[in-house]
Amino acid sequence: MVAFTILAGGYDTFVAAYLFNASSSSLTVSGRFPTGVNPSWITPHPTNQSVFYAVNELDAGAIQSYTTTPNGVVAGPFDTVSTGGGSPAFAVALASGEVAVMNYGGGNGRIIPTTSPLTFANDSAPVITFPLQASNVSHPHMALEHGQEVLVPDLGGDTVWRLTRSTPEPGQWEIAGDIPQPAGSGPRHIAVQNDRLFTLHELASTLTLQKFPELALNATAPLIANVSIIPANPPAGSQWGAAEILFPEPTAKFPNPYIYVSNRNIATDPAALDPRGDSIAIFEHVGLGTEDEGLKLVKQVFTGLSQIRGMEIGPQHDGGEKYLVAAGVAGSAGTVVFERINGGADLKEVARNKDIPTRTTFLWL
């Protein structure tokens, strides 16, 4: 039997554990473990597989540390610190052991050192406030470690901020540059591959491609491609808000690293919703370094989910990279595991569990 445990956060007061049996294509809830309020994003420790962190997405945001066993028994929180702002929607643990957390509602964030995997060094991490751009609002929505930088897409400010260390001491970071994005596009999540920046824009529901520029404020980086991710012929009255981008590293089984992006139809009128649910759009990066470089839509996979926010590809052991788990933040369609087929160019549903109606973030163990 090949089985995987998946942890899942959401807008409530617990982290759920699922058991996915790949042999029998079954997905069952194996536990619900109390947490702080709204653990809407969870992220693993970079080297200690028994530790993960969860945000508390509240007006007075916080981040907490937890432990888990390989079969998904969660304990904690062991430590809790303020994020320095409101509505922290994303956190990631860096290779250094620091934890970067971004406050969507506060227009700021912190990169917090740890004294152990479970203990934060709270006093040594100042709040980083992002400058207001033409829109006069800042909504940092992600942090991505890239080399010696931490990249932060600002959904309100239409730019990607570039943070570097201001001093060698842990927790000391500053804004050293940015990569402007199209006005009003709302950059939400990003990926970097092959010296290219891929940006998913929530407000425009587009995926863009740029050459990764040198470090500078307002760095020049013309768009190589700018494509819509919305399915063709959407229902009248539909309203779209892109959410997640996954660009997995190539493996022997999946040498062509397709890009997976989630659509969210946030319309409230039932007539404006597609009965097939929202889709995951699959793109291919083609023509790297040539005049024909761009983004090619390969497939729109309808999921039966409503407002997909969180999704994650499985681990590179025991064939885990064959699978993608996803859920919506609305409706009652639960959590779905898809198998990547045709080399990753398509997705096939293999298991679904509706015991918990919505989830927002996943961690494969």
C-alpha positions as CSV (number, residue, x, y, z in Angstrom):
1,M,0.0,0.0,0.0
2,V,1.3,3.5,-0.9
3,A,-0.3,6.1,1.4
4,F,0.4,9.7,2.0
5,T,-0.7,12.0,4.8
6,I,-1.8,15.6,3.9
7,L,-2.3,18.4,6.4
8,A,-4.8,21.1,5.5
9,G,-5.5,24.5,7.1
10,G,-8.6,26.7,6.7
11,Y,-10.7,29.5,8.1
12,D,-11.6,27.8,11.4
13,T,-9.7,26.7,14.5
14,F,-8.1,23.4,13.4
15,V,-5.7,21.8,11.0
16,A,-7.1,18.6,9.4
17,A,-5.1,15.5,8.5
18,Y,-6.1,13.4,5.5
19,L,-4.9,9.9,4.6
20,F,-4.6,9.5,0.8
21,N,-4.3,5.8,-0.2
22,A,-2.9,5.9,-3.7
23,S,-3.4,2.1,-4.1
24,S,-7.2,2.2,-3.4
25,S,-7.7,5.9,-4.6
26,S,-9.3,6.8,-1.2
27,L,-9.1,10.0,0.8
28,T,-10.2,10.0,4.4
29,V,-10.0,12.5,7.3
30,S,-7.7,11.0,9.9
31,G,-7.8,13.8,12.5
32,R,-8.7,17.4,13.3
33,F,-6.3,19.2,15.6
34,P,-7.0,22.4,17.5
35,T,-5.0,25.5,16.5
36,G,-5.3,29.3,16.8
37,V,-8.0,31.1,14.8
38,N,-7.8,30.9,11.0
39,P,-4.7,28.8,10.2
40,S,-5.3,29.7,6.6
41,W,-1.7,29.1,5.5
42,I,0.7,26.4,6.7
43,T,4.3,25.9,5.8
44,P,7.0,23.3,6.6
45,H,10.3,23.8,8.4
46,P,13.0,23.6,5.7
47,T,14.9,20.7,7.3
48,N,12.9,19.3,10.2
49,Q,10.0,17.4,8.7
50,S,8.3,17.1,12.1
51,V,7.8,20.9,12.4
52,F,5.5,23.3,10.6
53,Y,4.2,26.8,11.0
54,A,0.6,28.2,10.7
55,V,-0.6,31.8,10.5
56,N,-3.5,33.2,12.4
57,E,-5.2,35.3,9.7
58,L,-6.8,37.9,12.0
59,D,-6.8,41.7,12.4
60,A,-4.0,41.2,14.9
61,G,-2.1,38.5,13.0
62,A,0.1,35.9,14.5
63,I,2.2,32.9,13.5
64,Q,2.5,29.6,15.5
65,S,4.8,26.6,15.6
66,Y,3.6,23.0,15.6
67,T,4.9,19.4,15.4
68,T,3.5,16.5,13.4
69,T,4.2,12.8,13.2
70,P,4.6,11.2,9.8
71,N,1.0,10.0,10.0
72,G,-0.3,13.4,10.8
73,V,-0.8,13.7,14.5
74,V,-0.4,17.4,15.3
75,A,0.7,18.9,18.6
76,G,1.0,22.6,19.6
77,P,1.2,25.5,19.3
78,F,4.6,25.6,21.0
79,D,5.2,29.3,20.4
80,T,3.1,32.2,19.1
81,V,4.4,35.6,17.9
82,S,2.8,38.7,16.3
83,T,3.2,39.1,12.6
84,G,3.1,42.9,13.1
85,G,0.1,43.5,11.0
86,G,-3.4,42.3,10.0
87,S,-4.6,39.4,7.9
88,P,-1.4,37.4,7.4
89,A,-2.3,35.3,4.3
90,F,1.1,33.6,3.7
91,A,4.2,32.4,5.5
92,V,7.2,30.4,4.4
93,A,10.2,29.1,6.3
94,L,13.6,30.1,4.7
95,A,16.7,28.0,4.4
96,S,18.2,30.0,7.2
97,G,15.5,28.9,9.6
98,E,13.9,32.3,9.6
99,V,10.1,32.5,8.9
100,A,8.8,35.1,6.5
101,V,5.2,36.1,7.0
102,M,3.3,38.7,5.0
103,N,0.3,40.7,6.2
104,Y,-2.2,41.2,3.4
105,G,-4.3,43.6,5.5
106,G,-1.4,45.5,7.1
107,G,0.7,46.3,4.0
108,N,3.7,44.9,5.8
109,G,5.5,41.8,7.0
110,R,8.2,40.3,9.1
111,I,11.1,37.8,8.6
112,I,11.3,36.3,12.0
113,P,14.4,34.4,13.3
114,T,14.1,31.2,15.3
115,T,16.2,30.0,18.2
116,S,15.0,26.4,17.6
117,P,12.6,25.0,15.1
118,L,9.8,25.6,17.5
119,T,10.9,28.9,19.1
120,F,10.8,32.3,17.5
121,A,13.3,35.1,18.3
122,N,10.6,37.7,18.4
123,D,12.4,40.8,19.4
124,S,15.0,40.9,16.6
125,A,12.7,41.1,13.6
126,P,11.4,44.6,12.7
127,V,8.2,45.1,10.7
128,I,8.9,45.8,7.0
129,T,6.4,48.3,5.7
130,F,5.9,48.3,1.9
131,P,5.7,51.8,0.2
132,L,2.4,52.9,-1.2
133,Q,2.3,53.0,-4.9
134,A,-0.1,54.8,-7.3
135,S,-3.0,52.7,-6.0
136,N,-2.3,54.0,-2.4
137,V,-2.7,50.5,-1.0
138,S,-0.4,47.6,-0.2
139,H,-1.4,44.0,0.0
140,P,1.7,41.7,0.2
141,H,0.4,38.2,-0.5
142,M,3.4,35.9,-0.7
143,A,7.1,35.5,0.0
144,L,9.5,33.5,-2.2
145,E,13.1,32.8,-1.4
146,H,15.3,33.2,-4.5
147,G,19.0,33.1,-4.0
148,Q,19.9,35.8,-1.5
149,E,16.6,37.6,-1.9
150,V,13.1,37.2,-0.6
151,L,10.5,38.3,-3.3
152,V,7.1,39.7,-2.2
153,P,4.3,40.2,-4.7
154,D,2.2,43.2,-3.7
155,L,-1.3,42.7,-4.9
156,G,-2.3,46.3,-4.0
157,G,0.9,48.0,-5.2
158,D,1.2,46.2,-8.5
159,T,4.9,45.3,-8.0
160,V,7.1,42.5,-6.7
161,W,9.3,43.8,-3.8
162,R,12.9,42.5,-3.5
163,L,14.2,42.1,0.0
164,T,17.8,41.6,1.0
165,R,19.6,41.5,4.3
166,S,20.4,44.9,5.8
167,T,22.9,43.3,8.2
168,P,24.2,39.8,8.7
169,E,22.2,39.3,11.8
170,P,19.0,37.1,11.5
171,G,15.8,39.0,11.0
172,Q,17.3,42.1,9.5
173,W,16.0,42.7,6.0
174,E,15.2,45.7,3.9
175,I,13.7,46.6,0.5
176,A,16.4,46.7,-2.1
177,G,14.4,46.8,-5.3
178,D,11.2,45.9,-7.0
179,I,9.9,44.6,-10.3
180,P,6.9,46.6,-11.5
181,Q,3.8,44.8,-12.8
182,P,0.9,45.9,-15.0
183,A,-1.3,48.6,-13.4
184,G,-4.3,47.2,-11.7
185,S,-3.3,43.6,-12.3
186,G,-2.9,42.6,-8.6
187,P,0.1,40.3,-8.5
188,R,-0.7,37.6,-6.0
189,H,1.7,34.6,-6.2
190,I,4.9,34.0,-8.2
191,A,7.4,31.4,-9.3
192,V,11.0,31.6,-10.7
193,Q,12.4,29.1,-13.1
194,N,15.3,29.4,-15.7
195,D,16.0,33.1,-15.0
196,R,12.3,33.8,-15.6
197,L,9.7,35.4,-13.3
198,F,6.2,33.9,-13.6
199,T,3.5,36.1,-11.9
200,L,-0.1,35.2,-11.3
201,H,-2.3,38.3,-11.1
202,E,-5.5,38.1,-9.0
203,L,-7.3,41.1,-10.3
204,A,-6.6,40.6,-14.0
205,S,-6.7,36.8,-13.9
206,T,-3.6,36.7,-16.0
207,L,-0.2,34.8,-16.0
208,T,2.8,36.9,-17.0
209,L,6.3,36.0,-18.0
210,Q,9.4,38.2,-17.6
211,K,13.1,37.8,-17.7
212,F,14.4,38.1,-14.1
213,P,16.1,41.5,-14.0
214,E,19.1,42.9,-12.1
215,L,18.5,44.1,-8.6
216,A,17.2,47.7,-8.6
217,L,14.2,49.8,-7.7
218,N,11.8,49.9,-10.6
219,A,13.9,47.3,-12.5
220,T,13.1,47.2,-16.2
221,A,11.6,43.8,-17.1
222,P,9.4,43.9,-20.2
223,L,6.7,41.3,-20.4
224,I,7.5,38.4,-22.6
225,A,4.0,37.0,-22.3
226,N,0.7,38.1,-20.7
227,V,-2.1,35.5,-21.0
228,S,-5.6,35.1,-19.6
229,I,-6.1,32.1,-17.3
230,I,-10.0,32.3,-17.5
231,P,-11.8,29.4,-19.1
232,A,-13.3,30.0,-22.5
233,N,-17.0,31.0,-22.7
234,P,-17.5,31.7,-18.9
235,P,-21.1,32.1,-17.6
236,A,-22.6,35.6,-17.9
237,G,-21.9,37.6,-14.7
238,S,-18.9,35.5,-13.6
239,Q,-16.2,37.3,-11.6
240,W,-12.7,36.1,-11.5
241,G,-9.8,36.2,-9.1
242,A,-6.7,34.1,-9.7
243,A,-5.2,32.4,-6.6
244,E,-2.4,29.9,-6.8
245,I,0.5,29.0,-9.1
246,L,2.5,25.8,-9.0
247,F,5.6,25.3,-11.1
248,P,7.1,22.0,-9.9
249,E,10.7,21.1,-10.5
250,P,11.2,18.7,-13.3
251,T,11.6,15.0,-12.4
252,A,12.4,11.8,-14.3
253,K,8.7,11.0,-14.4
254,F,7.7,14.6,-15.3
255,P,10.6,16.1,-17.3
256,N,8.3,18.9,-18.7
257,P,7.4,21.1,-15.8
258,Y,4.0,22.3,-16.6
259,I,2.6,25.3,-14.8
260,Y,-0.7,24.9,-12.8
261,V,-2.8,28.0,-11.9
262,S,-6.1,28.1,-10.2
263,N,-9.2,30.1,-11.2
264,R,-11.7,31.4,-8.7
265,N,-15.2,32.5,-9.8
266,I,-16.2,34.7,-6.9
267,A,-19.6,35.7,-8.3
268,T,-22.5,35.4,-5.8
269,D,-25.3,34.8,-8.3
270,P,-25.7,31.0,-8.7
271,A,-26.5,31.6,-12.4
272,A,-23.0,33.0,-12.9
273,L,-21.3,29.8,-11.7
274,D,-20.2,27.0,-14.0
275,P,-21.8,23.7,-13.0
276,R,-18.5,22.0,-13.7
277,G,-16.9,24.1,-10.9
278,D,-13.8,26.3,-11.2
279,S,-10.9,25.2,-13.3
280,I,-7.1,24.6,-12.9
281,A,-5.4,26.0,-16.0
282,I,-2.3,24.1,-17.2
283,F,0.3,26.1,-19.2
284,E,3.6,25.3,-20.8
285,H,6.6,27.6,-21.0
286,V,7.7,27.3,-24.6
287,G,10.6,28.7,-26.7
288,L,12.9,29.7,-23.9
289,G,15.4,32.3,-25.2
290,T,13.9,32.5,-28.6
291,E,11.8,35.0,-30.5
292,D,8.8,32.6,-30.0
293,E,9.2,32.4,-26.2
294,G,5.8,32.4,-24.5
295,L,3.1,30.7,-22.5
296,K,0.9,28.1,-24.1
297,L,-2.4,27.0,-22.7
298,V,-2.5,23.2,-22.6
299,K,-5.7,22.4,-20.7
300,Q,-8.5,23.7,-18.6
301,V,-9.4,21.1,-16.0
302,F,-12.8,21.6,-14.3
303,T,-12.7,20.5,-10.7
304,G,-16.2,20.7,-9.2
305,L,-14.6,23.0,-6.6
306,S,-15.7,26.6,-5.8
307,Q,-13.1,29.3,-5.4
308,I,-9.9,27.3,-5.4
309,R,-7.4,28.9,-3.2
310,G,-5.0,26.2,-2.0
311,M,-3.4,23.4,-4.0
312,E,-0.1,21.5,-3.7
313,I,1.8,18.8,-5.6
314,G,2.9,15.7,-3.7
315,P,6.4,14.9,-2.6
316,Q,9.1,13.4,-4.7
317,H,9.1,10.0,-3.0
318,D,7.0,6.9,-3.5
319,G,5.5,8.5,-6.6
320,G,4.0,11.4,-4.7
321,E,4.8,13.9,-7.5
322,K,2.1,12.2,-9.6
323,Y,-0.6,13.9,-7.4
324,L,-2.0,17.3,-6.9
325,V,-4.4,18.2,-4.0
326,A,-6.8,21.1,-4.2
327,A,-9.8,22.6,-2.4
328,G,-12.1,25.6,-2.5
329,V,-12.9,28.2,0.1
330,A,-16.6,28.3,-0.8
331,G,-19.3,25.6,-1.3
332,S,-19.2,22.1,0.0
333,A,-17.2,20.2,-2.5
334,G,-14.4,19.3,0.0
335,T,-10.9,18.3,-0.9
336,V,-9.8,16.5,-4.2
337,V,-6.7,14.6,-5.2
338,F,-5.9,14.6,-8.9
339,E,-3.4,12.5,-10.7
340,R,-1.1,14.2,-13.2
341,I,-1.5,12.3,-16.4
342,N,-0.1,12.6,-20.0
343,G,3.2,13.7,-18.5
344,G,1.5,16.4,-16.4
345,A,-0.4,17.9,-19.3
346,D,-3.7,16.9,-17.8
347,L,-5.3,16.0,-14.4
348,K,-7.6,13.1,-13.5
349,E,-9.6,13.1,-10.3
350,V,-8.8,10.0,-8.2
351,A,-10.2,10.8,-4.8
352,R,-12.5,13.3,-3.1
353,N,-13.6,13.8,0.5
354,K,-16.4,16.1,1.5
355,D,-16.3,15.7,5.3
356,I,-14.8,19.1,5.6
357,P,-16.4,21.4,3.1
358,T,-13.6,23.9,2.5
359,R,-9.8,24.1,2.9
360,T,-7.2,26.8,2.0
361,T,-3.7,25.3,2.2
362,F,-2.0,21.9,2.1
363,L,1.2,20.3,3.3
364,W,2.2,16.8,2.2
365,L,4.1,14.7,4.7
